[in-house]
């Protein structure tokens, strides 16, 4: 029984050394700004399509398709995982 407790403690110590601490606040702030940028780009695309003369339904469909295409391209280029 003592060996099991000691092994668990050694494993816990090893995991704590190998796993870096998560920067939760920093990651949340970055996610906030990246998400805002994506929404801003989507709104910009929507405004351009509406100015060209597309209907509200068409702008929604085309904006979604364009954002998905951009995300696919950036993923293919290895910009982000």
ZAGUGU-23047 format. One record per atom (N, C-alpha, C): residue number from 1; residue in three letters; atom name; x, z, y. Coordinates in pm, whole numbers, plus 50000, padded with zeros to 5 digits. Example, Ala and Ser with C-alpha at 12.3 -4.5 7.8 and 13.67 -1.06 7.14 Angstrom:
<rec><i>1</i><aa>Ala</aa><at>N</at><u>51319</u><w>50780</w><v>49431</v></rec>
<rec><i>1</i><aa>Ala</aa><at>CA</at><u>51230</u><w>50780</w><v>49550</v></rec>
<rec><i>1</i><aa>Ala</aa><at>C</at><u>51320</u><w>50780</w><v>49670</v></rec>
<rec><i>2</i><aa>Ser</aa><at>N</at><u>51285</u><w>50708</w><v>49775</v></rec>
<rec><i>2</i><aa>Ser</aa><at>CA</at><u>51367</u><w>50714</w><v>49894</v></rec>
<rec><i>2</i><aa>Ser</aa><at>C</at><u>51290</u><w>50787</w><v>50003</v></rec>
***
This chain:
<rec><i>1</i><aa>Unk</aa><at>N</at><u>50083</u><w>50000</w><v>49881</v></rec>
<rec><i>1</i><aa>Unk</aa><at>CA</at><u>50000</u><w>50000</w><v>50000</v></rec>
<rec><i>1</i><aa>Unk</aa><at>C</at><u>50087</u><w>50000</w><v>50125</v></rec>
<rec><i>2</i><aa>Unk</aa><at>N</at><u>50196</u><w>50075</w><v>50122</v></rec>
<rec><i>2</i><aa>Unk</aa><at>CA</at><u>50286</u><w>50084</w><v>50237</v></rec>
<rec><i>2</i><aa>Unk</aa><at>C</at><u>50350</u><w>49949</w><v>50266</v></rec>
<rec><i>3</i><aa>Unk</aa><at>N</at><u>50384</u><w>49874</w><v>50158</v></rec>
<rec><i>3</i><aa>Unk</aa><at>CA</at><u>50444</u><w>49742</w><v>50177</v></rec>
<rec><i>3</i><aa>Unk</aa><at>C</at><u>50348</u><w>49649</w><v>50248</v></rec>
<rec><i>4</i><aa>Unk</aa><at>N</at><u>50221</u><w>49657</w><v>50218</v></rec>
<rec><i>4</i><aa>Unk</aa><at>CA</at><u>50121</u><w>49571</w><v>50279</v></rec>
<rec><i>4</i><aa>Unk</aa><at>C</at><u>50111</u><w>49599</w><v>50429</v></rec>
<rec><i>5</i><aa>Unk</aa><at>N</at><u>50109</u><w>49725</w><v>50468</v></rec>
<rec><i>5</i><aa>Unk</aa><at>CA</at><u>50101</u><w>49759</w><v>50610</v></rec>
<rec><i>5</i><aa>Unk</aa><at>C</at><u>50226</u><w>49713</w><v>50683</v></rec>
<rec><i>6</i><aa>Unk</aa><at>N</at><u>50341</u><w>49732</w><v>50619</v></rec>
<rec><i>6</i><aa>Unk</aa><at>CA</at><u>50467</u><w>49690</w><v>50681</v></rec>
<rec><i>6</i><aa>Unk</aa><at>C</at><u>50472</u><w>49538</w><v>50693</v></rec>
<rec><i>7</i><aa>Unk</aa><at>N</at><u>50426</u><w>49467</w><v>50592</v></rec>
<rec><i>7</i><aa>Unk</aa><at>CA</at><u>50426</u><w>49320</w><v>50595</v></rec>
<rec><i>7</i><aa>Unk</aa><at>C</at><u>50332</u><w>49270</w><v>50704</v></rec>
<rec><i>8</i><aa>Unk</aa><at>N</at><u>50217</u><w>49335</w><v>50717</v></rec>
<rec><i>8</i><aa>Unk</aa><at>CA</at><u>50122</u><w>49295</w><v>50822</v></rec>
<rec><i>8</i><aa>Unk</aa><at>C</at><u>50182</u><w>49318</w><v>50960</v></rec>
<rec><i>9</i><aa>Unk</aa><at>N</at><u>50251</u><w>49428</w><v>50978</v></rec>
<rec><i>9</i><aa>Unk</aa><at>CA</at><u>50312</u><w>49459</w><v>51107</v></rec>
<rec><i>9</i><aa>Unk</aa><at>C</at><u>50424</u><w>49359</w><v>51139</v></rec>
<rec><i>10</i><aa>Unk</aa><at>N</at><u>50504</u><w>49325</w><v>51038</v></rec>
<rec><i>10</i><aa>Unk</aa><at>CA</at><u>50611</u><w>49227</w><v>51058</v></rec>
<rec><i>10</i><aa>Unk</aa><at>C</at><u>50553</u><w>49091</w><v>51094</v></rec>
<rec><i>11</i><aa>Unk</aa><at>N</at><u>50445</u><w>49054</w><v>51024</v></rec>
<rec><i>11</i><aa>Unk</aa><at>CA</at><u>50380</u><w>48926</w><v>51052</v></rec>
<rec><i>11</i><aa>Unk</aa><at>C</at><u>50324</u><w>48924</w><v>51194</v></rec>
<rec><i>12</i><aa>Unk</aa><at>N</at><u>50260</u><w>49033</w><v>51233</v></rec>
<rec><i>12</i><aa>Unk</aa><at>CA</at><u>50204</u><w>49042</w><v>51368</v></rec>
<rec><i>12</i><aa>Unk</aa><at>C</at><u>50314</u><w>49030</w><v>51473</v></rec>
<rec><i>13</i><aa>Unk</aa><at>N</at><u>50427</u><w>49095</w><v>51451</v></rec>
<rec><i>13</i><aa>Unk</aa><at>CA</at><u>50539</u><w>49087</w><v>51543</v></rec>
<rec><i>13</i><aa>Unk</aa><at>C</at><u>50592</u><w>48944</w><v>51551</v></rec>
<rec><i>14</i><aa>Unk</aa><at>N</at><u>50603</u><w>48879</w><v>51435</v></rec>
<rec><i>14</i><aa>Unk</aa><at>CA</at><u>50652</u><w>48741</w><v>51430</v></rec>
<rec><i>14</i><aa>Unk</aa><at>C</at><u>50558</u><w>48646</w><v>51505</v></rec>
<rec><i>15</i><aa>Unk</aa><at>N</at><u>50428</u><w>48663</w><v>51487</v></rec>
<rec><i>15</i><aa>Unk</aa><at>CA</at><u>50329</u><w>48578</w><v>51555</v></rec>
<rec><i>15</i><aa>Unk</aa><at>C</at><u>50336</u><w>48598</w><v>51706</v></rec>
<rec><i>16</i><aa>Unk</aa><at>N</at><u>50349</u><w>48721</w><v>51751</v></rec>
<rec><i>16</i><aa>Unk</aa><at>CA</at><u>50357</u><w>48749</w><v>51895</v></rec>
<rec><i>16</i><aa>Unk</aa><at>C</at><u>50480</u><w>48685</w><v>51958</v></rec>
<rec><i>17</i><aa>Unk</aa><at>N</at><u>50592</u><w>48681</w><v>51884</v></rec>
<rec><i>17</i><aa>Unk</aa><at>CA</at><u>50713</u><w>48618</w><v>51936</v></rec>
<rec><i>17</i><aa>Unk</aa><at>C</at><u>50699</u><w>48465</w><v>51940</v></rec>
<rec><i>18</i><aa>Unk</aa><at>N</at><u>50635</u><w>48409</w><v>51838</v></rec>
<rec><i>18</i><aa>Unk</aa><at>CA</at><u>50624</u><w>48263</w><v>51827</v></rec>
<rec><i>18</i><aa>Unk</aa><at>C</at><u>50516</u><w>48205</w><v>51917</v></rec>
<rec><i>19</i><aa>Unk</aa><at>N</at><u>50412</u><w>48281</w><v>51948</v></rec>
<rec><i>19</i><aa>Unk</aa><at>CA</at><u>50301</u><w>48230</w><v>52027</v></rec>
<rec><i>19</i><aa>Unk</aa><at>C</at><u>50321</u><w>48265</w><v>52174</v></rec>
<rec><i>20</i><aa>Unk</aa><at>N</at><u>50328</u><w>48163</w><v>52260</v></rec>
<rec><i>20</i><aa>Unk</aa><at>CA</at><u>50340</u><w>48194</w><v>52402</v></rec>
<rec><i>20</i><aa>Unk</aa><at>C</at><u>50210</u><w>48250</w><v>52458</v></rec>
<rec><i>21</i><aa>Unk</aa><at>N</at><u>50220</u><w>48331</w><v>52559</v></rec>
<rec><i>21</i><aa>Unk</aa><at>CA</at><u>50101</u><w>48386</w><v>52623</v></rec>
<rec><i>21</i><aa>Unk</aa><at>C</at><u>50027</u><w>48275</w><v>52697</v></rec>
<rec><i>22</i><aa>Unk</aa><at>N</at><u>49897</u><w>48279</w><v>52689</v></rec>
<rec><i>22</i><aa>Unk</aa><at>CA</at><u>49815</u><w>48179</w><v>52756</v></rec>
<rec><i>22</i><aa>Unk</aa><at>C</at><u>49802</u><w>48214</w><v>52904</v></rec>
<rec><i>23</i><aa>Unk</aa><at>N</at><u>49813</u><w>48113</w><v>52986</v></rec>
<rec><i>23</i><aa>Unk</aa><at>CA</at><u>49799</u><w>48131</w><v>53131</v></rec>
<rec><i>23</i><aa>Unk</aa><at>C</at><u>49654</u><w>48095</w><v>53167</v></rec>
<rec><i>24</i><aa>Unk</aa><at>N</at><u>49563</u><w>48185</w><v>53138</v></rec>
<rec><i>24</i><aa>Unk</aa><at>CA</at><u>49421</u><w>48158</w><v>53152</v></rec>
<rec><i>24</i><aa>Unk</aa><at>C</at><u>49382</u><w>48127</w><v>53295</v></rec>
<rec><i>25</i><aa>Unk</aa><at>N</at><u>49426</u><w>48206</w><v>53390</v></rec>
<rec><i>25</i><aa>Unk</aa><at>CA</at><u>49387</u><w>48185</w><v>53530</v></rec>
<rec><i>25</i><aa>Unk</aa><at>C</at><u>49441</u><w>48052</w><v>53581</v></rec>
<rec><i>26</i><aa>Unk</aa><at>N</at><u>49567</u><w>48024</w><v>53552</v></rec>
<rec><i>26</i><aa>Unk</aa><at>CA</at><u>49628</u><w>47897</w><v>53595</v></rec>
<rec><i>26</i><aa>Unk</aa><at>C</at><u>49555</u><w>47779</w><v>53532</v></rec>
<rec><i>27</i><aa>Unk</aa><at>N</at><u>49526</u><w>47789</w><v>53403</v></rec>
<rec><i>27</i><aa>Unk</aa><at>CA</at><u>49456</u><w>47680</w><v>53336</v></rec>
<rec><i>27</i><aa>Unk</aa><at>C</at><u>49315</u><w>47659</w><v>53392</v></rec>
<rec><i>28</i><aa>Unk</aa><at>N</at><u>49246</u><w>47767</w><v>53426</v></rec>
<rec><i>28</i><aa>Unk</aa><at>CA</at><u>49112</u><w>47755</w><v>53485</v></rec>
<rec><i>28</i><aa>Unk</aa><at>C</at><u>49117</u><w>47689</w><v>53622</v></rec>
<rec><i>29</i><aa>Unk</aa><at>N</at><u>49216</u><w>47723</w><v>53701</v></rec>
<rec><i>29</i><aa>Unk</aa><at>CA</at><u>49230</u><w>47662</w><v>53833</v></rec>
<rec><i>29</i><aa>Unk</aa><at>C</at><u>49260</u><w>47513</w><v>53821</v></rec>
<rec><i>30</i><aa>Unk</aa><at>N</at><u>49352</u><w>47479</w><v>53730</v></rec>
<rec><i>30</i><aa>Unk</aa><at>CA</at><u>49384</u><w>47337</w><v>53708</v></rec>
<rec><i>30</i><aa>Unk</aa><at>C</at><u>49262</u><w>47261</w><v>53659</v></rec>
<rec><i>31</i><aa>Unk</aa><at>N</at><u>49186</u><w>47320</w><v>53565</v></rec>
<rec><i>31</i><aa>Unk</aa><at>CA</at><u>49065</u><w>47254</w><v>53513</v></rec>
<rec><i>31</i><aa>Unk</aa><at>C</at><u>48962</u><w>47234</w><v>53623</v></rec>
<rec><i>32</i><aa>Unk</aa><at>N</at><u>48950</u><w>47330</w><v>53713</v></rec>
<rec><i>32</i><aa>Unk</aa><at>CA</at><u>48857</u><w>47318</w><v>53825</v></rec>
<rec><i>32</i><aa>Unk</aa><at>C</at><u>48890</u><w>47197</w><v>53912</v></rec>
<rec><i>33</i><aa>Unk</aa><at>N</at><u>49018</u><w>47182</w><v>53947</v></rec>
<rec><i>33</i><aa>Unk</aa><at>CA</at><u>49058</u><w>47072</w><v>54034</v></rec>
<rec><i>33</i><aa>Unk</aa><at>C</at><u>49056</u><w>46938</w><v>53962</v></rec>
<rec><i>34</i><aa>Unk</aa><at>N</at><u>49095</u><w>46934</w><v>53837</v></rec>
<rec><i>34</i><aa>Unk</aa><at>CA</at><u>49091</u><w>46808</w><v>53762</v></rec>
<rec><i>34</i><aa>Unk</aa><at>C</at><u>48946</u><w>46764</w><v>53742</v></rec>
<rec><i>35</i><aa>Unk</aa><at>N</at><u>48860</u><w>46859</w><v>53707</v></rec>
<rec><i>35</i><aa>Unk</aa><at>CA</at><u>48718</u><w>46826</w><v>53691</v></rec>
<rec><i>35</i><aa>Unk</aa><at>C</at><u>48656</u><w>46778</w><v>53821</v></rec>
<rec><i>36</i><aa>Unk</aa><at>N</at><u>48693</u><w>46841</w><v>53931</v></rec>
<rec><i>36</i><aa>Unk</aa><at>CA</at><u>48645</u><w>46798</w><v>54062</v></rec>
<rec><i>36</i><aa>Unk</aa><at>C</at><u>48694</u><w>46659</w><v>54097</v></rec>
<rec><i>37</i><aa>Unk</aa><at>N</at><u>48818</u><w>46629</w><v>54062</v></rec>
<rec><i>37</i><aa>Unk</aa><at>CA</at><u>48873</u><w>46495</w><v>54088</v></rec>
<rec><i>37</i><aa>Unk</aa><at>C</at><u>48799</u><w>46390</w><v>54007</v></rec>
<rec><i>38</i><aa>Unk</aa><at>N</at><u>48770</u><w>46421</w><v>53882</v></rec>
<rec><i>38</i><aa>Unk</aa><at>CA</at><u>48695</u><w>46326</w><v>53797</v></rec>
<rec><i>38</i><aa>Unk</aa><at>C</at><u>48556</u><w>46303</w><v>53854</v></rec>
<rec><i>39</i><aa>Unk</aa><at>N</at><u>48490</u><w>46409</w><v>53899</v></rec>
<rec><i>39</i><aa>Unk</aa><at>CA</at><u>48358</u><w>46394</w><v>53960</v></rec>
<rec><i>39</i><aa>Unk</aa><at>C</at><u>48365</u><w>46313</w><v>54089</v></rec>
<rec><i>40</i><aa>Unk</aa><at>N</at><u>48469</u><w>46337</w><v>54167</v></rec>
<rec><i>40</i><aa>Unk</aa><at>CA</at><u>48489</u><w>46261</w><v>54291</v></rec>
<rec><i>40</i><aa>Unk</aa><at>C</at><u>48508</u><w>46113</w><v>54264</v></rec>
<rec><i>41</i><aa>Unk</aa><at>N</at><u>48588</u><w>46081</w><v>54163</v></rec>
<rec><i>41</i><aa>Unk</aa><at>CA</at><u>48610</u><w>45941</w><v>54126</v></rec>
<rec><i>41</i><aa>Unk</aa><at>C</at><u>48479</u><w>45878</w><v>54078</v></rec>
<rec><i>42</i><aa>Unk</aa><at>N</at><u>48403</u><w>45953</w><v>53999</v></rec>
<rec><i>42</i><aa>Unk</aa><at>CA</at><u>48274</u><w>45903</w><v>53952</v></rec>
<rec><i>42</i><aa>Unk</aa><at>C</at><u>48178</u><w>45877</w><v>54066</v></rec>
<rec><i>43</i><aa>Unk</aa><at>N</at><u>48177</u><w>45967</w><v>54164</v></rec>
<rec><i>43</i><aa>Unk</aa><at>CA</at><u>48089</u><w>45948</w><v>54280</v></rec>
<rec><i>43</i><aa>Unk</aa><at>C</at><u>48133</u><w>45828</w><v>54362</v></rec>
<rec><i>44</i><aa>Unk</aa><at>N</at><u>48264</u><w>45810</w><v>54376</v></rec>
<rec><i>44</i><aa>Unk</aa><at>CA</at><u>48318</u><w>45696</w><v>54449</v></rec>
<rec><i>44</i><aa>Unk</aa><at>C</at><u>48276</u><w>45565</w><v>54382</v></rec>
<rec><i>45</i><aa>Unk</aa><at>N</at><u>48287</u><w>45560</w><v>54248</v></rec>
<rec><i>45</i><aa>Unk</aa><at>CA</at><u>48245</u><w>45440</w><v>54174</v></rec>
<rec><i>45</i><aa>Unk</aa><at>C</at><u>48095</u><w>45417</w><v>54192</v></rec>
<rec><i>46</i><aa>Unk</aa><at>N</at><u>48016</u><w>45523</w><v>54184</v></rec>
<rec><i>46</i><aa>Unk</aa><at>CA</at><u>47871</u><w>45512</w><v>54202</v></rec>
<rec><i>46</i><aa>Unk</aa><at>C</at><u>47837</u><w>45459</w><v>54340</v></rec>
<rec><i>47</i><aa>Unk</aa><at>N</at><u>47904</u><w>45509</w><v>54442</v></rec>
<rec><i>47</i><aa>Unk</aa><at>CA</at><u>47878</u><w>45463</w><v>54579</v></rec>
<rec><i>47</i><aa>Unk</aa><at>C</at><u>47912</u><w>45315</w><v>54596</v></rec>
<rec><i>48</i><aa>Unk</aa><at>N</at><u>48022</u><w>45273</w><v>54539</v></rec>
<rec><i>48</i><aa>Unk</aa><at>CA</at><u>48060</u><w>45131</w><v>54549</v></rec>
<rec><i>48</i><aa>Unk</aa><at>C</at><u>47956</u><w>45044</w><v>54479</v></rec>
<rec><i>49</i><aa>Unk</aa><at>N</at><u>47915</u><w>45084</w><v>54359</v></rec>
<rec><i>49</i><aa>Unk</aa><at>CA</at><u>47816</u><w>45004</w><v>54287</v></rec>
<rec><i>49</i><aa>Unk</aa><at>C</at><u>47682</u><w>45001</w><v>54360</v></rec>
<rec><i>50</i><aa>Unk</aa><at>N</at><u>47643</u><w>45112</w><v>54421</v></rec>
<rec><i>50</i><aa>Unk</aa><at>CA</at><u>47517</u><w>45115</w><v>54497</v></rec>
<rec><i>50</i><aa>Unk</aa><at>C</at><u>47527</u><w>45026</w><v>54621</v></rec>
<rec><i>51</i><aa>Unk</aa><at>N</at><u>47645</u><w>45025</w><v>54683</v></rec>
<rec><i>51</i><aa>Unk</aa><at>CA</at><u>47666</u><w>44939</w><v>54801</v></rec>
<rec><i>51</i><aa>Unk</aa><at>C</at><u>47657</u><w>44792</w><v>54764</v></rec>
<rec><i>52</i><aa>Unk</aa><at>N</at><u>47707</u><w>44759</w><v>54646</v></rec>
<rec><i>52</i><aa>Unk</aa><at>CA</at><u>47702</u><w>44620</w><v>54600</v></rec>
<rec><i>52</i><aa>Unk</aa><at>C</at><u>47558</u><w>44577</w><v>54574</v></rec>
<rec><i>53</i><aa>Unk</aa><at>N</at><u>47471</u><w>44672</w><v>54539</v></rec>
<rec><i>53</i><aa>Unk</aa><at>CA</at><u>47331</u><w>44639</w><v>54521</v></rec>
<rec><i>53</i><aa>Unk</aa><at>C</at><u>47273</u><w>44674</w><v>54385</v></rec>
<rec><i>54</i><aa>Unk</aa><at>N</at><u>47346</u><w>44746</w><v>54303</v></rec>
<rec><i>54</i><aa>Unk</aa><at>CA</at><u>47293</u><w>44786</w><v>54174</v></rec>
<rec><i>54</i><aa>Unk</aa><at>C</at><u>47188</u><w>44897</w><v>54192</v></rec>
<rec><i>55</i><aa>Unk</aa><at>N</at><u>47095</u><w>44904</w><v>54097</v></rec>
<rec><i>55</i><aa>Unk</aa><at>CA</at><u>46993</u><w>45009</w><v>54103</v></rec>
<rec><i>55</i><aa>Unk</aa><at>C</at><u>47054</u><w>45142</w><v>54060</v></rec>
<rec><i>56</i><aa>Unk</aa><at>N</at><u>46976</u><w>45249</w><v>54081</v></rec>
<rec><i>56</i><aa>Unk</aa><at>CA</at><u>47024</u><w>45382</w><v>54046</v></rec>
<rec><i>56</i><aa>Unk</aa><at>C</at><u>47055</u><w>45393</w><v>53896</v></rec>
<rec><i>57</i><aa>Unk</aa><at>N</at><u>46968</u><w>45337</w><v>53813</v></rec>
<rec><i>57</i><aa>Unk</aa><at>CA</at><u>46991</u><w>45341</w><v>53668</v></rec>
<rec><i>57</i><aa>Unk</aa><at>C</at><u>47115</u><w>45260</w><v>53629</v></rec>
<rec><i>58</i><aa>Unk</aa><at>N</at><u>47131</u><w>45144</w><v>53689</v></rec>
<rec><i>58</i><aa>Unk</aa><at>CA</at><u>47247</u><w>45060</w><v>53658</v></rec>
<rec><i>58</i><aa>Unk</aa><at>C</at><u>47378</u><w>45128</w><v>53701</v></rec>
<rec><i>59</i><aa>Unk</aa><at>N</at><u>47377</u><w>45190</w><v>53819</v></rec>
<rec><i>59</i><aa>Unk</aa><at>CA</at><u>47500</u><w>45255</w><v>53865</v></rec>
<rec><i>59</i><aa>Unk</aa><at>C</at><u>47539</u><w>45369</w><v>53771</v></rec>
<rec><i>60</i><aa>Unk</aa><at>N</at><u>47441</u><w>45441</w><v>53719</v></rec>
<rec><i>60</i><aa>Unk</aa><at>CA</at><u>47472</u><w>45550</w><v>53625</v></rec>
<rec><i>60</i><aa>Unk</aa><at>C</at><u>47536</u><w>45498</w><v>53497</v></rec>
<rec><i>61</i><aa>Unk</aa><at>N</at><u>47479</u><w>45390</w><v>53444</v></rec>
<rec><i>61</i><aa>Unk</aa><at>CA</at><u>47532</u><w>45332</w><v>53320</v></rec>
<rec><i>61</i><aa>Unk</aa><at>C</at><u>47672</u><w>45276</w><v>53343</v></rec>
<rec><i>62</i><aa>Unk</aa><at>N</at><u>47690</u><w>45199</w><v>53450</v></rec>
<rec><i>62</i><aa>Unk</aa><at>CA</at><u>47819</u><w>45138</w><v>53476</v></rec>
<rec><i>62</i><aa>Unk</aa><at>C</at><u>47926</u><w>45242</w><v>53512</v></rec>
<rec><i>63</i><aa>Unk</aa><at>N</at><u>47887</u><w>45344</w><v>53585</v></rec>
<rec><i>63</i><aa>Unk</aa><at>CA</at><u>47983</u><w>45449</w><v>53620</v></rec>
<rec><i>63</i><aa>Unk</aa><at>C</at><u>48032</u><w>45519</w><v>53494</v></rec>
<rec><i>64</i><aa>Unk</aa><at>N</at><u>47940</u><w>45553</w><v>53405</v></rec>
<rec><i>64</i><aa>Unk</aa><at>CA</at><u>47979</u><w>45617</w><v>53279</v></rec>
<rec><i>64</i><aa>Unk</aa><at>C</at><u>48072</u><w>45528</w><v>53198</v></rec>
<rec><i>65</i><aa>Unk</aa><at>N</at><u>48037</u><w>45400</w><v>53189</v></rec>
<rec><i>65</i><aa>Unk</aa><at>CA</at><u>48120</u><w>45307</w><v>53112</v></rec>
<rec><i>65</i><aa>Unk</aa><at>C</at><u>48259</u><w>45292</w><v>53173</v></rec>
<rec><i>66</i><aa>Unk</aa><at>N</at><u>48267</u><w>45285</w><v>53305</v></rec>
<rec><i>66</i><aa>Unk</aa><at>CA</at><u>48397</u><w>45272</w><v>53372</v></rec>
<rec><i>66</i><aa>Unk</aa><at>C</at><u>48481</u><w>45397</w><v>53352</v></rec>
<rec><i>67</i><aa>Unk</aa><at>N</at><u>48422</u><w>45515</w><v>53364</v></rec>
<rec><i>67</i><aa>Unk</aa><at>CA</at><u>48497</u><w>45639</w><v>53342</v></rec>
<rec><i>67</i><aa>Unk</aa><at>C</at><u>48545</u><w>45652</w><v>53198</v></rec>
<rec><i>68</i><aa>Unk</aa><at>N</at><u>48464</u><w>45610</w><v>53102</v></rec>
<rec><i>68</i><aa>Unk</aa><at>CA</at><u>48506</u><w>45613</w><v>52962</v></rec>
<rec><i>68</i><aa>Unk</aa><at>C</at><u>48620</u><w>45514</w><v>52940</v></rec>
<rec><i>69</i><aa>Unk</aa><at>N</at><u>48611</u><w>45397</w><v>53000</v></rec>
<rec><i>69</i><aa>Unk</aa><at>CA</at><u>48718</u><w>45297</w><v>52987</v></rec>
<rec><i>69</i><aa>Unk</aa><at>C</at><u>48849</u><w>45349</w><v>53047</v></rec>
<rec><i>70</i><aa>Unk</aa><at>N</at><u>48841</u><w>45413</w><v>53163</v></rec>
<rec><i>70</i><aa>Unk</aa><at>CA</at><u>48960</u><w>45470</w><v>53226</v></rec>
<rec><i>70</i><aa>Unk</aa><at>C</at><u>49021</u><w>45579</w><v>53137</v></rec>
<rec><i>71</i><aa>Unk</aa><at>N</at><u>48937</u><w>45666</w><v>53083</v></rec>
<rec><i>71</i><aa>Unk</aa><at>CA</at><u>48986</u><w>45773</w><v>52995</v></rec>
<rec><i>71</i><aa>Unk</aa><at>C</at><u>49049</u><w>45716</w><v>52869</v></rec>
<rec><i>72</i><aa>Unk</aa><at>N</at><u>48990</u><w>45612</w><v>52814</v></rec>
<rec><i>72</i><aa>Unk</aa><at>CA</at><u>49046</u><w>45548</w><v>52694</v></rec>
<rec><i>72</i><aa>Unk</aa><at>C</at><u>49180</u><w>45485</w><v>52724</v></rec>
<rec><i>73</i><aa>Unk</aa><at>N</at><u>49190</u><w>45418</w><v>52837</v></rec>
<rec><i>73</i><aa>Unk</aa><at>CA</at><u>49315</u><w>45355</w><v>52877</v></rec>
<rec><i>73</i><aa>Unk</aa><at>C</at><u>49425</u><w>45459</w><v>52896</v></rec>
<rec><i>74</i><aa>Unk</aa><at>N</at><u>49394</u><w>45567</w><v>52967</v></rec>
<rec><i>74</i><aa>Unk</aa><at>CA</at><u>49493</u><w>45672</w><v>52992</v></rec>
<rec><i>74</i><aa>Unk</aa><at>C</at><u>49535</u><w>45742</w><v>52861</v></rec>
<rec><i>75</i><aa>Unk</aa><at>N</at><u>49440</u><w>45759</w><v>52770</v></rec>
<rec><i>75</i><aa>Unk</aa><at>CA</at><u>49473</u><w>45816</w><v>52639</v></rec>
<rec><i>75</i><aa>Unk</aa><at>C</at><u>49564</u><w>45723</w><v>52562</v></rec>
<rec><i>76</i><aa>Unk</aa><at>N</at><u>49533</u><w>45593</w><v>52564</v></rec>
<rec><i>76</i><aa>Unk</aa><at>CA</at><u>49616</u><w>45494</w><v>52494</v></rec>
<rec><i>76</i><aa>Unk</aa><at>C</at><u>49756</u><w>45486</w><v>52551</v></rec>
<rec><i>77</i><aa>Unk</aa><at>N</at><u>49769</u><w>45506</w><v>52681</v></rec>
<rec><i>77</i><aa>Unk</aa><at>CA</at><u>49901</u><w>45502</w><v>52746</v></rec>
<rec><i>77</i><aa>Unk</aa><at>C</at><u>49977</u><w>45632</w><v>52728</v></rec>
<rec><i>78</i><aa>Unk</aa><at>N</at><u>49912</u><w>45734</w><v>52674</v></rec>
<rec><i>78</i><aa>Unk</aa><at>CA</at><u>49978</u><w>45862</w><v>52650</v></rec>
<rec><i>78</i><aa>Unk</aa><at>C</at><u>49987</u><w>45950</w><v>52772</v></rec>
<rec><i>79</i><aa>Unk</aa><at>N</at><u>49901</u><w>45926</w><v>52872</v></rec>
<rec><i>79</i><aa>Unk</aa><at>CA</at><u>49904</u><w>46009</w><v>52993</v></rec>
<rec><i>79</i><aa>Unk</aa><at>C</at><u>49859</u><w>46150</w><v>52960</v></rec>
<rec><i>80</i><aa>Unk</aa><at>N</at><u>49758</u><w>46163</w><v>52875</v></rec>
<rec><i>80</i><aa>Unk</aa><at>CA</at><u>49713</u><w>46295</w><v>52832</v></rec>
<rec><i>80</i><aa>Unk</aa><at>C</at><u>49663</u><w>46285</w><v>52689</v></rec>
<rec><i>81</i><aa>Unk</aa><at>N</at><u>49658</u><w>46399</w><v>52622</v></rec>
<rec><i>81</i><aa>Unk</aa><at>CA</at><u>49614</u><w>46402</w><v>52482</v></rec>
<rec><i>81</i><aa>Unk</aa><at>C</at><u>49464</u><w>46422</w><v>52475</v></rec>
***
